[in-house]
Amino acid sequence: TYLLFREHTFNKKVNIRKFYFRRILRIWPLYFLVLLFGILIYPGNISSSAILLCFFFLPNIAFLLGKLPALIDPIWSLGVEEQFYLFHPHFFRMKKAARIFNTLILMFVFFYALKLMASKLQIEFLQNILFFARFDCMMLGGIISMWVSNQLSDNKLFKTTLSPEFLFSKMSQIVIFTGTIGYIYYGIWINPAGYSNQIFSFLVAGSIANLALNPKWIISVENKLLNFTGKVSFGLYLLHKFIIEIVLDLVIRLQINSTLLQNILIYGLVIPLAIGLAYISFKYYESYFLKLKDKKYSTEPK
């Protein structure tokens, strides 16, 4: 949303064609490579219907139906992402920024209301689809992104009653960061039934706004290790289960009975090997498509 709003601000419009090609070049190459390996490694564990669903970017449906092998199941979220992109960039065809902003708010309300309706009517499959889709949460992130970037601009394109400046105070940062960690703890160990994706999304969006846009942040993520991890994070997310599978197989073969030694070996090998595989993927595979994306389909203002 931030990039779409930035493009809309500088160019007075967005190039939808270039948007889709940028997303295709970032997501499709590794997505289909992982899917291919999943089919080749476990041909008996993935049905033809699951392959078809994944091919048409519906892996979240295959995941819900229990048809996606655990080795490649991280791809479910990329299906959700691609489905979100089918409609989200088109809001930025509108000329007025205020109208785009208000539309995002309406869409958040729509998706949240749809969730509540599915829950009240006990339409289980729709409930599950909407739970994993999280379109309302992504829309909430988009709203906060647009709100913050507009208010911080010298040339504000629309007015809001509340300014995001309060998000950037030291006290707010402490509340947001500790609140995010505390809410994770609450949702996992204290009261999973009372956990809300929307509250968590709001806390995370506040954290990201500070980390990305606040020059006076209390937590700095600018260091070589985190920058490197950020670069390879897409591959790390999609490929780490291949490494886990290999290491777990090794532990079984070595017949290590000590739980402590098992964990030392598993974590000691999985983390560096997964990062290493993600780096190889980034440097020798993904980077080719990323260079093409930046060269041919960039809309960054000159």
TIZAGU-900858 format. One record per residue (C-alpha): residue in one letter; x, y, z. Coordinates in steps of 0.25 Angstrom, whole numbers, padded with zeros to 4 digits, always signed. Layout:
# residues N
AXYZ...
END
This chain:
# residues 302
T+0000+0000+0000Y+0011+0009+0003L+0018+0007-0010L+0004+0009-0018F+0001+0022-0010R+0015+0027-0013E+0014+0024-0028H+0000+0030-0028T+0005+0043-0021F+0017+0045-0030N+0011+0041-0043K-0004+0044-0040K-0008+0030-0044V-0002+0015-0043N+0002+0006-0054I-0006-0006-0051R+0002-0014-0062K+0015-0011-0056F+0010-0014-0042Y+0006-0028-0046F+0019-0031-0053R+0027-0027-0041R+0019-0036-0032I+0020-0048-0042L+0035-0046-0043R+0036-0046-0028I+0027-0057-0025W+0025-0067-0036P+0039-0072-0039L+0041-0077-0025Y+0027-0081-0022F+0027-0090-0034L+0040-0096-0031V+0036-0100-0017L+0023-0106-0023L+0031-0114-0033F+0041-0119-0023G+0029-0123-0014I+0023-0131-0025L+0036-0138-0029I+0040-0141-0015Y+0027-0146-0010P+0019-0150-0022G+0010-0159-0014N+0007-0148-0004I+0001-0138-0013S-0012-0140-0021S-0015-0135-0035S-0026-0126-0029A-0016-0120-0019I-0006-0118-0031L-0017-0111-0039L-0021-0102-0027C-0007-0098-0025F-0005-0096-0040F-0016-0086-0040F-0011-0079-0027L-0021-0086-0018P-0012-0093-0009N-0019-0087+0004I-0031-0096-0001A-0022-0108-0003F-0016-0105+0011L-0030-0104+0017L-0034-0117+0011G-0022-0124+0017K-0016-0127+0003L-0003-0119+0004P+0009-0127+0009A+0016-0120+0021L+0029-0119+0013I+0023-0108+0004D+0011-0103+0012P+0017-0089+0014I+0012-0086+0000W-0002-0085+0005S+0000-0071+0009L+0005-0067-0004G-0008-0071-0010V-0015-0061+0000E-0005-0050-0004E-0008-0052-0019Q-0023-0053-0017F-0022-0039-0009Y-0014-0033-0021L-0026-0037-0030F-0034-0025-0025H-0025-0017-0016P-0017-0009-0026H-0029-0005-0034F-0034+0004-0022F-0022+0013-0026R-0029+0016-0040M-0037+0026-0032K-0031+0041-0034K-0034+0046-0020A-0025+0040-0009A-0036+0043+0001R-0046+0034-0007I-0035+0023-0007F-0033+0024+0008N-0048+0024+0011T-0050+0012+0002L-0039+0004+0009I-0047+0007+0022L-0060+0002+0016M-0053-0011+0011F-0047-0014+0025V-0061-0012+0030F-0067-0021+0019F-0057-0033+0021Y-0058-0032+0036A-0073-0032+0036L-0073-0044+0026K-0064-0051+0036L-0074-0048+0047M-0086-0053+0038A-0079-0066+0035S-0077-0068+0050K-0091-0065+0054L-0097-0073+0043Q-0087-0084+0046I-0083-0086+0032E-0070-0093+0035F-0063-0094+0022L-0065-0079+0019Q-0060-0076+0033N-0048-0084+0031I-0045-0077+0017L-0047-0064+0023F-0038-0067+0035F-0027-0071+0027A-0029-0060+0016R-0028-0049+0027F-0032-0039+0016D-0037-0030+0027C-0024-0030+0034M-0016-0027+0022M-0026-0015+0019L-0024-0010+0033G-0009-0010+0031G-0011-0002+0018I-0020+0008+0024I-0009+0011+0035S+0002+0011+0024M-0006+0021+0016W-0010+0029+0028V+0004+0031+0034S+0011+0033+0021N+0001+0044+0017Q+0002+0051+0030L+0017+0051+0030S+0017+0058+0016D+0019+0073+0015N+0008+0072+0004K-0004+0065+0011L-0014+0060+0001F-0025+0057+0011K-0028+0061+0025T-0031+0052+0037T-0035+0056+0051L-0024+0048+0058S-0009+0050+0055P+0000+0038+0055E+0011+0047+0062F+0006+0041+0076L+0011+0027+0070F+0025+0032+0070S+0027+0037+0084K+0036+0028+0093M+0024+0024+0102S+0016+0020+0090Q+0027+0012+0085I+0029+0005+0098V+0015+0002+0099I+0014-0003+0084F+0026-0012+0085T+0023-0018+0098G+0009-0019+0095T+0012-0027+0082I+0021-0037+0090G+0011-0038+0101Y-0001-0040+0092I+0007-0052+0086Y+0009-0058+0099Y-0006-0055+0103G-0011-0062+0090I-0002-0074+0091W-0002-0077+0106I-0012-0070+0114N-0025-0068+0105P-0024-0073+0091A-0040-0072+0090G-0039-0057+0093Y-0028-0054+0083S-0032-0045+0072N-0024-0044+0058Q-0029-0030+0057I-0023-0025+0070F-0010-0032+0067S-0010-0026+0053F-0012-0012+0059L+0000-0014+0068V+0009-0020+0057A+0005-0008+0048G+0009+0002+0059S+0022-0005+0061I+0025-0005+0046A+0022+0009+0045N+0032+0013+0055L+0043+0003+0050A+0041+0008+0036L+0038+0023+0037N+0042+0028+0051P+0056+0034+0051K+0055+0034+0067W+0052+0020+0069I+0056+0013+0082I+0060+0000+0075S+0069+0000+0063V+0068-0011+0053E+0079-0005+0044N+0091-0015+0045K+0098-0024+0035L+0092-0037+0041L+0077-0033+0040N+0079-0026+0027F+0085-0039+0021T+0073-0047+0027G+0063-0037+0022K+0069-0039+0008V+0068-0054+0008S+0055-0055+0017F+0046-0059+0005G+0054-0071+0002L+0056-0074+0017Y+0041-0074+0019L+0038-0084+0007L+0050-0093+0008H+0053-0095+0022K+0045-0108+0023F+0053-0115+0013I+0065-0113+0023I+0057-0117+0035E+0053-0130+0028I+0067-0134+0024V+0072-0131+0039L+0061-0138+0045D+0064-0150+0036L+0079-0149+0040V+0075-0149+0055I+0066-0162+0053R+0077-0169+0046L+0088-0165+0056Q+0078-0171+0067I+0081-0160+0077N+0072-0162+0089S+0076-0150+0098T+0066-0139+0096L+0076-0129+0099L+0086-0134+0089Q+0075-0135+0078N+0071-0121+0080I+0085-0116+0080L+0087-0123+0067I+0074-0119+0061Y+0075-0104+0064G+0090-0104+0062L+0088-0109+0048V+0075-0104+0043I+0077-0089+0046P+0090-0087+0038L+0087-0097+0027A+0073-0091+0025I+0079-0077+0024G+0090-0083+0015L+0080-0089+0005A+0072-0076+0005Y+0085-0068+0002I+0088-0078-0010S+0073-0076-0015F+0074-0061-0014K+0088-0060-0020Y+0087-0070-0032Y+0072-0071-0035E+0063-0059-0029S+0073-0048-0032Y+0072-0050-0047F+0057-0048-0046L+0058-0036-0036K+0068-0029-0046L+0058-0031-0057K+0047-0025-0048D+0055-0013-0044K+0060-0011-0059K+0047-0012-0067Y+0036-0010-0057S+0040+0000-0047T+0031+0012-0045E+0040+0019-0034P+0040+0034-0037K+0053+0039-0043
END
